[in-house]
């Protein structure tokens, strides 16, 4: 389950595939991780987040 804390709120978008989990966990670029963090907080669904990612 993708659960993100952002601005004092918790966002849940649904299950995360092993492939996406691996991509996130192995990302080393802090700017990319910050971008993804903002994207997931704005996304209405996991599909929307993955498209923007």
N, C-alpha and C positions, 0 to 999 in steps of 0.2 A: 504494500500500500504506500503510495507516495503521499507523505505527510510533511508539510513545510510550515515553519514558523516564520512569519513576516509581519512586521509592524504590530506585534502583539496579538496577531490572529493566527489560527491554525487552518491550513488549507489541505483538503484531501481530494486527490484526483482519481484514485483507483489503483489497481494493481500495476506493478512495474515489471516489465519483462527482464529476464536475466541479461539480455543484450543491452538494454538501456541502463540497468543498474551497473553493469561493467563499464559502460562508457562514462557514466558520472563518477564512479569510484576511481577510475584511472586518469581522469582529467587533471592535469597539473597546472594549467593556466588559470590563475586567479580571476582574471577579467572574464574569461569564458564562464567560470562557475558563478560569478556575480550576475552575469547576463541571464544564465539559466534560472537562478534564484528569483530574479524579477519576473521572468517569463512565466514560471510556474505559479507565482502569486496572482498573475493576471489571467491565466488560462481558465476557461470554463470546463475543460475536459482534458484527459490525458492525451487524446488525439490532437487537440489544439496545441498543447505544449510540445508534442513531438514534431509537429509540422514547423513550429517556430524555432525549434532547437537547431 
